[in-house]
Amino acid sequence: MLSLSVSQRRDLKARAHALNPVVIIGNAGLTPAVLDEIERSLKSHDLLKIRVMNDDREVREAMLQEISELLNAGPVQHIGKILVIYRPLEIPIAKPPKRRTGKSLTKKQIGSKGPGKK
């Protein structure tokens, strides 16, 4: 299971606020098919909201721990029937190319690139 610091968890909660649940766990519980779907979702999204249809808080808490352990994810939040988990993406996101470092522009070149000119 991935361990998260308090500040990481706080930042992830803020990011998760705008997300919609991607996976819904129904009355059948945490089946292998549901775990596979969560795994697939974690491969494309690092932060994931999961809605659980069970009314028992202890069962939902156990599901959060089980998901975190089986999928090597970090539990971020359990609020109501919503679980939030985090796992960093395996594929690093490409950085934008560096700017060309060459000669600086002259005043004439800067003036020719003024507003309305192409």
N, CA, C and O atoms as a GROMACS GRO file, in nm:
protein
  472
    1MET      N    1   0.085  -0.117   0.000
    1MET     CA    2   0.000   0.000   0.000
    1MET      C    3   0.090   0.124   0.000
    1MET      O    4   0.192   0.129   0.070
    2LEU      N    5   0.052   0.221  -0.078
    2LEU     CA    6   0.125   0.346  -0.089
    2LEU      C    7   0.091   0.436   0.030
    2LEU      O    8  -0.027   0.457   0.060
    3SER      N    9   0.193   0.489   0.097
    3SER     CA   10   0.165   0.578   0.210
    3SER      C   11   0.179   0.723   0.164
    3SER      O   12   0.271   0.758   0.090
    4LEU      N   13   0.087   0.805   0.208
    4LEU     CA   14   0.083   0.946   0.170
    4LEU      C   15   0.100   1.034   0.293
    4LEU      O   16   0.050   1.002   0.401
    5SER      N   17   0.172   1.144   0.276
    5SER     CA   18   0.186   1.238   0.387
    5SER      C   19   0.058   1.320   0.399
    5SER      O   20  -0.028   1.317   0.311
    6VAL      N   21   0.047   1.391   0.506
    6VAL     CA   22  -0.072   1.473   0.531
    6VAL      C   23  -0.086   1.581   0.424
    6VAL      O   24  -0.196   1.608   0.376
    7SER      N   25   0.025   1.644   0.387
    7SER     CA   26   0.018   1.750   0.286
    7SER      C   27  -0.016   1.694   0.148
    7SER      O   28  -0.088   1.757   0.072
    8GLN      N   29   0.037   1.575   0.115
    8GLN     CA   30   0.001   1.512  -0.012
    8GLN      C   31  -0.148   1.480  -0.015
    8GLN      O   32  -0.216   1.504  -0.115
    9ARG      N   33  -0.198   1.424   0.096
    9ARG     CA   34  -0.340   1.389   0.102
    9ARG      C   35  -0.427   1.513   0.089
    9ARG      O   36  -0.531   1.509   0.023
   10ARG      N   37  -0.387   1.623   0.152
   10ARG     CA   38  -0.462   1.748   0.143
   10ARG      C   39  -0.468   1.798  -0.001
   10ARG      O   40  -0.574   1.838  -0.049
   11ASP      N   41  -0.355   1.795  -0.071
   11ASP     CA   42  -0.351   1.839  -0.211
   11ASP      C   43  -0.435   1.747  -0.300
   11ASP      O   44  -0.503   1.794  -0.392
   12LEU      N   45  -0.429   1.618  -0.274
   12LEU     CA   46  -0.507   1.523  -0.354
   12LEU      C   47  -0.657   1.538  -0.330
   12LEU      O   48  -0.736   1.523  -0.423
   13LYS      N   49  -0.696   1.568  -0.206
   13LYS     CA   50  -0.838   1.592  -0.176
   13LYS      C   51  -0.888   1.712  -0.254
   13LYS      O   52  -0.999   1.711  -0.307
   14ALA      N   53  -0.806   1.815  -0.262
   14ALA     CA   54  -0.845   1.936  -0.337
   14ALA      C   55  -0.860   1.904  -0.485
   14ALA      O   56  -0.954   1.951  -0.550
   15ARG      N   57  -0.768   1.824  -0.540
   15ARG     CA   58  -0.778   1.785  -0.682
   15ARG      C   59  -0.900   1.696  -0.706
   15ARG      O   60  -0.964   1.706  -0.811
   16ALA      N   61  -0.931   1.609  -0.611
   16ALA     CA   62  -1.040   1.513  -0.629
   16ALA      C   63  -1.178   1.578  -0.618
   16ALA      O   64  -1.276   1.521  -0.665
   17HIS      N   65  -1.185   1.695  -0.559
   17HIS     CA   66  -1.314   1.759  -0.537
   17HIS      C   67  -1.392   1.776  -0.667
   17HIS      O   68  -1.514   1.759  -0.668
   18ALA      N   69  -1.326   1.809  -0.776
   18ALA     CA   70  -1.394   1.834  -0.903
   18ALA      C   71  -1.421   1.708  -0.983
   18ALA      O   72  -1.489   1.714  -1.086
   19LEU      N   73  -1.369   1.594  -0.940
   19LEU     CA   74  -1.385   1.469  -1.016
   19LEU      C   75  -1.521   1.406  -0.992
   19LEU      O   76  -1.584   1.426  -0.888
   20ASN      N   77  -1.563   1.329  -1.089
   20ASN     CA   78  -1.684   1.247  -1.076
   20ASN      C   79  -1.640   1.102  -1.053
   20ASN      O   80  -1.532   1.063  -1.098
   21PRO      N   81  -1.723   1.022  -0.984
   21PRO     CA   82  -1.687   0.882  -0.964
   21PRO      C   83  -1.674   0.809  -1.098
   21PRO      O   84  -1.759   0.822  -1.185
   22VAL      N   85  -1.566   0.733  -1.112
   22VAL     CA   86  -1.539   0.660  -1.235
   22VAL      C   87  -1.589   0.516  -1.224
   22VAL      O   88  -1.638   0.459  -1.321
   23VAL      N   89  -1.576   0.458  -1.105
   23VAL     CA   90  -1.614   0.319  -1.081
   23VAL      C   91  -1.722   0.318  -0.973
   23VAL      O   92  -1.716   0.395  -0.877
   24ILE      N   93  -1.822   0.230  -0.991
   24ILE     CA   94  -1.928   0.214  -0.893
   24ILE      C   95  -1.927   0.070  -0.844
   24ILE      O   96  -1.933  -0.023  -0.924
   25ILE      N   97  -1.919   0.052  -0.713
   25ILE     CA   98  -1.922  -0.081  -0.654
   25ILE      C   99  -2.065  -0.105  -0.608
   25ILE      O  100  -2.115  -0.036  -0.519
   26GLY      N  101  -2.130  -0.204  -0.668
   26GLY     CA  102  -2.270  -0.233  -0.639
   26GLY      C  103  -2.287  -0.324  -0.519
   26GLY      O  104  -2.198  -0.338  -0.436
   27ASN      N  105  -2.405  -0.385  -0.511
   27ASN     CA  106  -2.439  -0.471  -0.398
   27ASN      C  107  -2.359  -0.600  -0.396
   27ASN      O  108  -2.349  -0.664  -0.291
   28ALA      N  109  -2.300  -0.640  -0.509
   28ALA     CA  110  -2.220  -0.762  -0.513
   28ALA      C  111  -2.087  -0.744  -0.440
   28ALA      O  112  -2.021  -0.842  -0.406
   29GLY      N  113  -2.049  -0.620  -0.416
   29GLY     CA  114  -1.927  -0.594  -0.341
   29GLY      C  115  -1.805  -0.584  -0.431
   29GLY      O  116  -1.816  -0.553  -0.549
   30LEU      N  117  -1.692  -0.609  -0.372
   30LEU     CA  118  -1.564  -0.593  -0.440
   30LEU      C  119  -1.530  -0.724  -0.512
   30LEU      O  120  -1.460  -0.810  -0.458
   31THR      N  121  -1.580  -0.737  -0.634
   31THR     CA  122  -1.557  -0.857  -0.714
   31THR      C  123  -1.429  -0.842  -0.795
   31THR      O  124  -1.377  -0.731  -0.809
   32PRO      N  125  -1.377  -0.952  -0.850
   32PRO     CA  126  -1.258  -0.942  -0.935
   32PRO      C  127  -1.280  -0.851  -1.056
   32PRO      O  128  -1.187  -0.783  -1.101
   33ALA      N  129  -1.401  -0.849  -1.110
   33ALA     CA  130  -1.431  -0.761  -1.224
   33ALA      C  131  -1.420  -0.614  -1.185
   33ALA      O  132  -1.371  -0.532  -1.262
   34VAL      N  133  -1.466  -0.581  -1.065
   34VAL     CA  134  -1.458  -0.443  -1.017
   34VAL      C  135  -1.312  -0.405  -0.993
   34VAL      O  136  -1.270  -0.294  -1.027
   35LEU      N  137  -1.236  -0.496  -0.936
   35LEU     CA  138  -1.093  -0.470  -0.914
   35LEU      C  139  -1.020  -0.449  -1.046
   35LEU      O  140  -0.933  -0.362  -1.056
   36ASP      N  141  -1.055  -0.528  -1.148
   36ASP     CA  142  -0.995  -0.511  -1.280
   36ASP      C  143  -1.028  -0.374  -1.338
   36ASP      O  144  -0.943  -0.309  -1.398
   37GLU      N  145  -1.152  -0.330  -1.320
   37GLU     CA  146  -1.193  -0.200  -1.371
   37GLU      C  147  -1.120  -0.086  -1.299
   37GLU      O  148  -1.080   0.012  -1.361
   38ILE      N  149  -1.103  -0.100  -1.169
   38ILE     CA  150  -1.028   0.000  -1.094
   38ILE      C  151  -0.883   0.003  -1.140
   38ILE      O  152  -0.824   0.110  -1.155
   39GLU      N  153  -0.825  -0.114  -1.163
   39GLU     CA  154  -0.687  -0.123  -1.212
   39GLU      C  155  -0.673  -0.053  -1.347
   39GLU      O  156  -0.578   0.022  -1.369
   40ARG      N  157  -0.767  -0.079  -1.438
   40ARG     CA  158  -0.764  -0.014  -1.570
   40ARG      C  159  -0.776   0.137  -1.558
   40ARG      O  160  -0.709   0.212  -1.629
   41SER      N  161  -0.862   0.181  -1.469
   41SER     CA  162  -0.880   0.325  -1.449
   41SER      C  163  -0.756   0.390  -1.390
   41SER      O  164  -0.722   0.503  -1.425
   42LEU      N  165  -0.688   0.319  -1.301
   42LEU     CA  166  -0.567   0.374  -1.240
   42LEU      C  167  -0.450   0.382  -1.339
   42LEU      O  168  -0.356   0.458  -1.318
   43LYS      N  169  -0.457   0.304  -1.446
   43LYS     CA  170  -0.351   0.312  -1.547
   43LYS      C  171  -0.361   0.439  -1.630
   43LYS      O  172  -0.261   0.486  -1.684
   44SER      N  173  -0.481   0.496  -1.639
   44SER     CA  174  -0.497   0.618  -1.717
   44SER      C  175  -0.519   0.742  -1.631
   44SER      O  176  -0.496   0.854  -1.677
   45HIS      N  177  -0.563   0.725  -1.507
   45HIS     CA  178  -0.584   0.837  -1.414
   45HIS      C  179  -0.508   0.806  -1.286
   45HIS      O  180  -0.514   0.694  -1.235
   46ASP      N  181  -0.438   0.904  -1.234
   46ASP     CA  182  -0.365   0.879  -1.110
   46ASP      C  183  -0.454   0.894  -0.987
   46ASP      O  184  -0.428   0.833  -0.883
   47LEU      N  185  -0.558   0.974  -0.997
   47LEU     CA  186  -0.650   1.000  -0.886
   47LEU      C  187  -0.788   0.952  -0.927
   47LEU      O  188  -0.836   0.984  -1.036
   48LEU      N  189  -0.852   0.875  -0.840
   48LEU     CA  190  -0.976   0.807  -0.879
   48LEU      C  191  -1.079   0.816  -0.769
   48LEU      O  192  -1.049   0.794  -0.651
   49LYS      N  193  -1.204   0.849  -0.808
   49LYS     CA  194  -1.318   0.848  -0.716
   49LYS      C  195  -1.398   0.722  -0.742
   49LYS      O  196  -1.423   0.685  -0.857
   50ILE      N  197  -1.438   0.656  -0.634
   50ILE     CA  198  -1.517   0.532  -0.643
   50ILE      C  199  -1.641   0.549  -0.557
   50ILE      O  200  -1.631   0.588  -0.441
   51ARG      N  201  -1.758   0.519  -0.613
   51ARG     CA  202  -1.883   0.524  -0.537
   51ARG      C  203  -1.918   0.382  -0.493
   51ARG      O  204  -1.912   0.288  -0.572
   52VAL      N  205  -1.954   0.368  -0.364
   52VAL     CA  206  -1.990   0.238  -0.307
   52VAL      C  207  -2.137   0.243  -0.269
   52VAL      O  208  -2.181   0.336  -0.201
   53MET      N  209  -2.213   0.143  -0.311
   53MET     CA  210  -2.357   0.142  -0.285
   53MET      C  211  -2.394   0.074  -0.153
   53MET      O  212  -2.512   0.055  -0.125
   54ASN      N  213  -2.295   0.037  -0.073
   54ASN     CA  214  -2.320  -0.028   0.055
   54ASN      C  215  -2.344   0.078   0.162
   54ASN      O  216  -2.276   0.181   0.164
   55ASP      N  217  -2.439   0.052   0.252
   55ASP     CA  218  -2.473   0.148   0.356
   55ASP      C  219  -2.386   0.137   0.482
   55ASP      O  220  -2.386   0.228   0.565
   56ASP      N  221  -2.313   0.027   0.497
   56ASP     CA  222  -2.235   0.003   0.618
   56ASP      C  223  -2.097   0.069   0.607
   56ASP      O  224  -2.018   0.037   0.519
   57ARG      N  225  -2.071   0.162   0.699
   57ARG     CA  226  -1.945   0.238   0.696
   57ARG      C  227  -1.823   0.148   0.713
   57ARG      O  228  -1.722   0.167   0.644
   58GLU      N  229  -1.829   0.050   0.802
   58GLU     CA  230  -1.715  -0.039   0.825
   58GLU      C  231  -1.682  -0.120   0.701
   58GLU      O  232  -1.565  -0.145   0.672
   59VAL      N  233  -1.785  -0.163   0.628
   59VAL     CA  234  -1.763  -0.239   0.504
   59VAL      C  235  -1.694  -0.150   0.401
   59VAL      O  236  -1.602  -0.195   0.332
   60ARG      N  237  -1.738  -0.024   0.390
   60ARG     CA  238  -1.676   0.068   0.295
   60ARG      C  239  -1.530   0.095   0.332
   60ARG      O  240  -1.444   0.101   0.245
   61GLU      N  241  -1.504   0.110   0.460
   61GLU     CA  242  -1.367   0.131   0.507
   61GLU      C  243  -1.279   0.009   0.477
   61GLU      O  244  -1.163   0.024   0.437
   62ALA      N  245  -1.334  -0.111   0.496
   62ALA     CA  246  -1.260  -0.233   0.464
   62ALA      C  247  -1.233  -0.242   0.313
   62ALA      O  248  -1.126  -0.286   0.272
   63MET      N  249  -1.331  -0.200   0.232
   63MET     CA  250  -1.310  -0.199   0.086
   63MET      C  251  -1.197  -0.105   0.047
   63MET      O  252  -1.115  -0.139  -0.038
   64LEU      N  253  -1.194   0.013   0.108
   64LEU     CA  254  -1.088   0.109   0.080
   64LEU      C  255  -0.951   0.050   0.112
   64LEU      O  256  -0.858   0.064   0.033
   65GLN      N  257  -0.939  -0.014   0.227
   65GLN     CA  258  -0.812  -0.075   0.265
   65GLN      C  259  -0.774  -0.190   0.171
   65GLN      O  260  -0.658  -0.204   0.133
   66GLU      N  261  -0.871  -0.272   0.135
   66GLU     CA  262  -0.845  -0.385   0.046
   66GLU      C  263  -0.802  -0.338  -0.093
   66GLU      O  264  -0.708  -0.393  -0.150
   67ILE      N  265  -0.871  -0.238  -0.147
   67ILE     CA  266  -0.835  -0.183  -0.278
   67ILE      C  267  -0.693  -0.127  -0.272
   67ILE      O  268  -0.613  -0.150  -0.363
   68SER      N  269  -0.663  -0.053  -0.167
   68SER     CA  270  -0.531   0.008  -0.153
   68SER      C  271  -0.421  -0.096  -0.147
   68SER      O  272  -0.315  -0.079  -0.208
   69GLU      N  273  -0.444  -0.204  -0.073
   69GLU     CA  274  -0.342  -0.308  -0.059
   69GLU      C  275  -0.326  -0.389  -0.187
   69GLU      O  276  -0.213  -0.416  -0.229
   70LEU      N  277  -0.437  -0.428  -0.249
   70LEU     CA  278  -0.429  -0.514  -0.367
   70LEU      C  279  -0.373  -0.440  -0.489
   70LEU      O  280  -0.304  -0.501  -0.571
   71LEU      N  281  -0.402  -0.311  -0.503
   71LEU     CA  282  -0.362  -0.237  -0.622
   71LEU      C  283  -0.245  -0.142  -0.597
   71LEU      O  284  -0.212  -0.061  -0.683
   72ASN      N  285  -0.184  -0.153  -0.480
   72ASN     CA  286  -0.071  -0.068  -0.443
   72ASN      C  287  -0.103   0.081  -0.462
   72ASN      O  288  -0.027   0.154  -0.525
   73ALA      N  289  -0.216   0.122  -0.408
   73ALA     CA  290  -0.261   0.261  -0.417
   73ALA      C  291  -0.266   0.320  -0.277
   73ALA      O  292  -0.265   0.248  -0.178
   74GLY      N  293  -0.272   0.451  -0.271
   74GLY     CA  294  -0.281   0.519  -0.143
   74GLY      C  295  -0.422   0.566  -0.116
   74GLY      O  296  -0.482   0.633  -0.200
   75PRO      N  297  -0.477   0.533   0.001
   75PRO     CA  298  -0.610   0.582   0.035
   75PRO      C  299  -0.603   0.732   0.066
   75PRO      O  300  -0.525   0.774   0.152
   76VAL      N  301  -0.684   0.810  -0.003
   76VAL     CA  302  -0.682   0.955   0.015
   76VAL      C  303  -0.795   0.999   0.105
   76VAL      O  304  -0.774   1.074   0.201
   77GLN      N  305  -0.917   0.951   0.076
   77GLN     CA  306  -1.034   1.001   0.149
   77GLN      C  307  -1.146   0.900   0.144
   77GLN      O  308  -1.163   0.828   0.045
   78HIS      N  309  -1.224   0.896   0.252
   78HIS     CA  310  -1.347   0.820   0.257
   78HIS      C  311  -1.450   0.912   0.319
   78HIS      O  312  -1.450   0.936   0.440
   79ILE      N  313  -1.538   0.963   0.234
   79ILE     CA  314  -1.639   1.055   0.284
   79ILE      C  315  -1.774   1.009   0.229
   79ILE      O  316  -1.797   1.007   0.108
   80GLY      N  317  -1.863   0.971   0.320
   80GLY     CA  318  -1.992   0.918   0.279
   80GLY      C  319  -1.972   0.788   0.202
   80GLY      O  320  -1.904   0.697   0.249
   81LYS      N  321  -2.032   0.781   0.085
   81LYS     CA  322  -2.020   0.661   0.003
   81LYS      C  323  -1.915   0.677  -0.107
   81LYS      O  324  -1.913   0.599  -0.203
   82ILE      N  325  -1.829   0.775  -0.094
   82ILE     CA  326  -1.726   0.802  -0.194
   82ILE      C  327  -1.589   0.768  -0.136
   82ILE      O  328  -1.554   0.812  -0.026
   83LEU      N  329  -1.513   0.690  -0.212
   83LEU     CA  330  -1.375   0.658  -0.178
   83LEU      C  331  -1.285   0.726  -0.280
   83LEU      O  332  -1.317   0.730  -0.398
   84VAL      N  333  -1.174   0.778  -0.235
   84VAL     CA  334  -1.077   0.840  -0.325
   84VAL      C  335  -0.944   0.770  -0.304
   84VAL      O  336  -0.895   0.759  -0.191
   85ILE      N  337  -0.884   0.722  -0.415
   85ILE     CA  338  -0.754   0.655  -0.408
   85ILE      C  339  -0.659   0.720  -0.507
   85ILE      O  340  -0.700   0.784  -0.604
   86TYR      N  341  -0.530   0.703  -0.479
   86TYR     CA  342  -0.426   0.764  -0.563
   86TYR      C  343  -0.315   0.664  -0.587
   86TYR      O  344  -0.271   0.594  -0.496
   87ARG      N  345  -0.270   0.659  -0.712
   87ARG     CA  346  -0.151   0.584  -0.748
   87ARG      C  347  -0.082   0.660  -0.860
   87ARG      O  348  -0.145   0.688  -0.962
   88PRO      N  349   0.046   0.694  -0.844
   88PRO     CA  350   0.114   0.769  -0.950
   88PRO      C  351   0.112   0.691  -1.080
   88PRO      O  352   0.118   0.568  -1.081
   89LEU      N  353   0.104   0.763  -1.190
   89LEU     CA  354   0.105   0.700  -1.321
   89LEU      C  355   0.240   0.633  -1.345
   89LEU      O  356   0.344   0.684  -1.304
   90GLU      N  357   0.236   0.516  -1.411
   90GLU     CA  358   0.359   0.443  -1.440
   90GLU      C  359   0.438   0.508  -1.552
   90GLU      O  360   0.561   0.506  -1.552
   91ILE      N  361   0.368   0.566  -1.647
   91ILE     CA  362   0.433   0.630  -1.761
   91ILE      C  363   0.453   0.777  -1.727
   91ILE      O  364   0.356   0.848  -1.705
   92PRO      N  365   0.577   0.822  -1.721
   92PRO     CA  366   0.597   0.964  -1.690
   92PRO      C  367   0.546   1.052  -1.802
   92PRO      O  368   0.560   1.020  -1.920
   93ILE      N  369   0.487   1.163  -1.765
   93ILE     CA  370   0.434   1.256  -1.863
   93ILE      C  371   0.551   1.333  -1.923
   93ILE      O  372   0.639   1.381  -1.851
   94ALA      N  373   0.552   1.344  -2.055
   94ALA     CA  374   0.660   1.412  -2.125
   94ALA      C  375   0.663   1.559  -2.089
   94ALA      O  376   0.559   1.625  -2.080
   95LYS      N  377   0.782   1.610  -2.068
   95LYS     CA  378   0.797   1.752  -2.037
   95LYS      C  379   0.793   1.832  -2.167
   95LYS      O  380   0.834   1.781  -2.271
   96PRO      N  381   0.746   1.955  -2.161
   96PRO     CA  382   0.745   2.036  -2.283
   96PRO      C  383   0.889   2.064  -2.326
   96PRO      O  384   0.979   2.070  -2.242
   97PRO      N  385   0.911   2.081  -2.457
   97PRO     CA  386   1.047   2.106  -2.504
   97PRO      C  387   1.100   2.238  -2.448
   97PRO      O  388   1.025   2.332  -2.424
   98LYS      N  389   1.231   2.241  -2.428
   98LYS     CA  390   1.292   2.361  -2.375
   98LYS      C  391   1.294   2.469  -2.483
   98LYS      O  392   1.301   2.440  -2.603
   99ARG      N  393   1.288   2.592  -2.437
   99ARG     CA  394   1.295   2.705  -2.530
   99ARG      C  395   1.435   2.715  -2.586
   99ARG      O  396   1.534   2.681  -2.521
  100ARG      N  397   1.440   2.762  -2.707
  100ARG     CA  398   1.568   2.781  -2.771
  100ARG      C  399   1.641   2.895  -2.702
  100ARG      O  400   1.586   3.004  -2.683
  101THR      N  401   1.762   2.871  -2.665
  101THR     CA  402   1.841   2.977  -2.605
  101THR      C  403   1.940   3.025  -2.709
  101THR      O  404   2.039   2.958  -2.739
  102GLY      N  405   1.914   3.138  -2.763
  102GLY     CA  406   2.002   3.195  -2.864
  102GLY      C  407   2.021   3.342  -2.835
  102GLY      O  408   2.018   3.386  -2.721
  103LYS      N  409   2.042   3.413  -2.940
  103LYS     CA  410   2.059   3.557  -2.925
  103LYS      C  411   1.926   3.619  -2.882
  103LYS      O  412   1.819   3.574  -2.921
  104SER      N  413   1.936   3.722  -2.802
  104SER     CA  414   1.815   3.792  -2.762
  104SER      C  415   1.769   3.881  -2.878
  104SER      O  416   1.850   3.918  -2.963
  105LEU      N  417   1.642   3.913  -2.880
  105LEU     CA  418   1.587   3.994  -2.987
  105LEU      C  419   1.633   4.139  -2.976
  105LEU      O  420   1.651   4.193  -2.867
  106THR      N  421   1.652   4.200  -3.092
  106THR     CA  422   1.687   4.343  -3.093
  106THR      C  423   1.560   4.425  -3.078
  106THR      O  424   1.450   4.371  -3.088
  107LYS      N  425   1.577   4.556  -3.055
  107LYS     CA  426   1.461   4.644  -3.042
  107LYS      C  427   1.379   4.646  -3.169
  107LYS      O  428   1.256   4.653  -3.165
  108LYS      N  429   1.446   4.640  -3.282
  108LYS     CA  430   1.376   4.641  -3.411
  108LYS      C  431   1.293   4.514  -3.428
  108LYS      O  432   1.180   4.520  -3.476
  109GLN      N  433   1.348   4.399  -3.388
  109GLN     CA  434   1.276   4.272  -3.398
  109GLN      C  435   1.157   4.269  -3.302
  109GLN      O  436   1.050   4.218  -3.336
  110ILE      N  437   1.175   4.323  -3.185
  110ILE     CA  438   1.065   4.328  -3.087
  110ILE      C  439   0.955   4.418  -3.140
  110ILE      O  440   0.837   4.384  -3.128
  111GLY      N  441   0.990   4.532  -3.197
  111GLY     CA  442   0.891   4.625  -3.252
  111GLY      C  443   0.814   4.566  -3.368
  111GLY      O  444   0.696   4.597  -3.386
  112SER      N  445   0.880   4.481  -3.448
  112SER     CA  446   0.811   4.423  -3.564
  112SER      C  447   0.714   4.313  -3.523
  112SER      O  448   0.630   4.272  -3.603
  113LYS      N  449   0.725   4.265  -3.401
  113LYS     CA  450   0.634   4.162  -3.352
  113LYS      C  451   0.526   4.222  -3.264
  113LYS      O  452   0.472   4.154  -3.176
  114GLY      N  453   0.493   4.345  -3.286
  114GLY     CA  454   0.393   4.416  -3.206
  114GLY      C  455   0.254   4.360  -3.228
  114GLY      O  456   0.236   4.268  -3.307
  115PRO      N  457   0.155   4.415  -3.157
  115PRO     CA  458   0.016   4.366  -3.167
  115PRO      C  459  -0.038   4.386  -3.307
  115PRO      O  460  -0.018   4.491  -3.368
  116GLY      N  461  -0.108   4.286  -3.356
  116GLY     CA  462  -0.171   4.295  -3.488
  116GLY      C  463  -0.080   4.256  -3.602
  116GLY      O  464  -0.127   4.247  -3.716
  117LYS      N  465   0.045   4.232  -3.578
  117LYS     CA  466   0.139   4.195  -3.684
  117LYS      C  467   0.172   4.048  -3.671
  117LYS      O  468   0.178   3.992  -3.562
  118LYS      N  469   0.192   3.987  -3.785
  118LYS     CA  470   0.224   3.844  -3.785
  118LYS      C  471   0.366   3.821  -3.826
  118LYS      O  472   0.412   3.706  -3.832
   0.00000   0.00000   0.00000
